[in-house]
């Protein structure tokens, strides 16, 4: 049973969560696809009309600046969903490379209302005027005014992007059958359980893709051409092994609140041995955290502080994590 399906919750059918931490970046123009393909770690040219893809933007040292989900809403227009707190810095970085391309870059967040929908009764629940629920991870369906996108392997969770001009009308029936969530805690906890890291201001530019498991879940295409950081990332893939990987961990309910960028320690050692990438509280009150760390640190035990810290325990991810 996932966090959002707790039997103690009076609304077990659907949870409706405004995704206020997310934003949309629009890339359009005759060179939109070729420009993005040359900047991103994924193969933008292979985007289909019903399939999205994960991707990253990296610096020349191979460190991830931003992660995103991209989809092509028209042959010359793409939408990228990423964390709102790093949108402007991402736009600034891309504009440096866009001066010789026929491409327009803009924050399209005000054009759309972004929602997360969770629940066992998800299939068939979107209703009249809204898209059908996509069946597979990274598949998307759409109507003229809305997009439904399944961003992870969680069959009980989809993102719904609704044009702001049509939101009041299209969402009326959905709101009637859903429990509106005050924050994104349940949505983020479900995403953590799928092992999909999200970059924030605190972690942007700090990690190689392999240290976030992005090479394991589809953010990196090792067969495409060059992009910033490609040589460093490919070298680790073909000639080295990632000594630092990302794991799902949990701390007891009484633990101090964890946040992205927090350092984790081995007992009695002042040198950090891990970093919190994302954290959220489960319905039980325990904290969930995606942690980038080493196999040795996990075996010896990670704590929230070097002295009298709370111990973290490893939880299973839906995919295997190989350490170097």
Secondary structure, DSSP 8 states (H G I E B T S, - for coil): --GGG-TT-S--S-EEEE-TTEEEEEEESTTHHHHHHHHBSS-GGG-BTTB-EEEEEE-TTSBEEEEEEEEEEETTEEEEEEEGGGHHHHHHHHHHH-TTSS-EEEE-GGGEEEEEEE-TT-TT-S-TTS-----STTBEEE-SSEEEE--SS-TTEEEEEEETTTHHHHTHHHHHTSEE-SSSHHHHHHHHHTT-----TTTTTS-BGGGGTHHHHTS--TTS---TTHHHHHHHHHH---SEEEEEEEE-TTS----TT-EEB-TT--S--EEEEEEEE-TTS-EEEEEEEEHHHHHH--BSSTTT--B-EEE--SS-----
